């Protein structure tokens, strides 16, 4: 099934290219590896995107969704309630700090990304944490 409109795929050390279907996106996600490529982003025409970083067994999935005007929500996906236990997800060059409930696996990333890329909502079985306000109030380091 083709996406409603092509999306821009990008990854570490690449400005990316346009893709038009889940088969291609799924294949590109299979390259995620903390010893190599450890970041993948799929961006729609309005600037909204879903991305994952880490490795196949430990990764984080985030989205930035644009609404009216230039407003957006920055979302982080997890399984179950927040545990208030910080964990680090390693990537090739850095680590991402997330709640332990937000450390996912590639199979979860695929379940989150596929419906959204195909024009549907994010699946309700994942806990969505809105990090917009936190990101806008934390000092830049």
C-alpha positions in Angstrom: 0.0 0.0 0.0 1.4 3.4 -0.9 1.5 6.3 1.6 -1.1 9.1 1.0 1.9 11.3 0.0 5.6 10.4 -0.2 7.6 10.9 3.0 11.2 11.9 3.3 13.4 9.3 4.9 16.7 10.3 6.5 19.3 8.5 8.7 22.7 9.1 10.2 25.2 10.6 7.7 22.6 11.0 4.9 20.3 13.7 3.9 17.9 11.0 2.7 15.4 10.6 0.0 11.6 10.3 -0.7 9.9 7.0 -0.2 6.3 6.1 -1.0 5.4 2.8 0.7 5.7 0.7 3.9 7.6 -2.1 2.2 10.5 0.4 1.6 10.2 2.0 5.0 10.2 -1.4 6.7 13.3 -2.5 4.8 15.1 0.7 5.7 14.3 0.2 9.4 16.0 -3.2 9.2 19.4 -1.4 8.9 19.1 0.2 12.4 22.1 -0.9 14.4 24.0 0.8 17.2 27.3 -0.3 15.6 26.3 1.4 12.4 23.2 3.4 11.5 21.3 4.0 14.7 18.8 6.7 13.7 15.9 6.8 11.2 13.4 9.5 10.5 10.3 9.6 8.3 9.0 13.1 7.6 5.7 14.2 6.0 5.2 17.2 3.8 3.9 19.4 6.7 7.1 18.8 8.7 5.6 16.2 11.0 7.8 13.2 11.6 8.3 10.0 13.5 11.8 8.8 14.3 13.6 6.1 16.2 17.1 6.0 17.6 19.1 3.2 19.1 19.4 -0.5 18.1 16.8 -3.1 17.3 16.6 -4.4 20.8 16.7 -1.0 22.6 15.4 2.1 21.0 13.2 5.1 21.5 10.4 6.3 19.2 9.4 9.9 19.1 7.2 12.0 16.9 6.7 15.7 16.2 3.2 16.4 15.0 2.4 19.8 13.5 -1.1 21.3 14.0 -2.6 24.6 13.1 0.0 27.3 12.2 3.5 26.5 13.5 2.3 24.8 16.7 3.4 21.2 17.3 3.4 18.4 19.8 6.5 16.4 20.6 5.6 12.9 21.6 7.5 9.9 23.1 6.0 6.4 22.9 6.2 3.7 25.6 4.6 0.6 27.0 2.5 1.1 30.1 2.6 3.8 32.7 5.7 5.9 33.2 8.0 4.3 35.8 10.0 7.4 36.6 13.2 5.4 36.1 15.6 6.9 33.7 17.4 4.7 31.2 19.8 5.6 28.4 19.4 4.3 24.9 22.7 4.2 23.1 23.2 5.3 19.5 26.4 5.4 17.4 27.4 8.9 18.7 25.4 9.7 21.8 22.7 8.4 24.2 19.1 9.4 24.6 17.6 9.5 28.2 14.1 8.2 28.4 11.8 6.7 31.0 12.3 2.9 31.3 8.8 2.3 30.0 9.9 4.1 26.8 12.7 1.7 25.9 11.2 -0.2 23.0 12.3 -2.8 20.4 12.1 -2.6 16.6 8.9 -4.6 16.5 7.3 -1.8 18.6 8.7 0.9 16.3 7.2 -0.8 13.3 3.8 -1.1 15.0 3.9 2.7 15.8 5.2 4.0 12.5 3.3 1.9 9.9 -0.3 3.2 10.6 0.8 6.8 10.9 2.8 6.7 7.7 -0.2 5.1 5.9 -2.4 8.1 7.0 -4.0 6.6 10.2 -3.6 7.4 13.9 -0.9 6.1 16.1 -2.0 2.7 17.7 -3.7 3.1 21.1 -1.8 0.2 22.7 1.2 2.5 23.2 1.4 5.1 25.9 2.0 8.5 24.4 3.8 11.1 26.5 3.6 14.7 25.4 7.0 16.2 25.9 6.4 19.5 24.2 6.3 21.7 27.2 9.3 20.1 28.8 11.4 20.5 25.7 10.4 24.2 25.4 11.3 24.9 29.0 14.6 23.0 29.4 17.8 25.0 28.9 19.7 24.1 25.8 23.0 22.5 26.7 
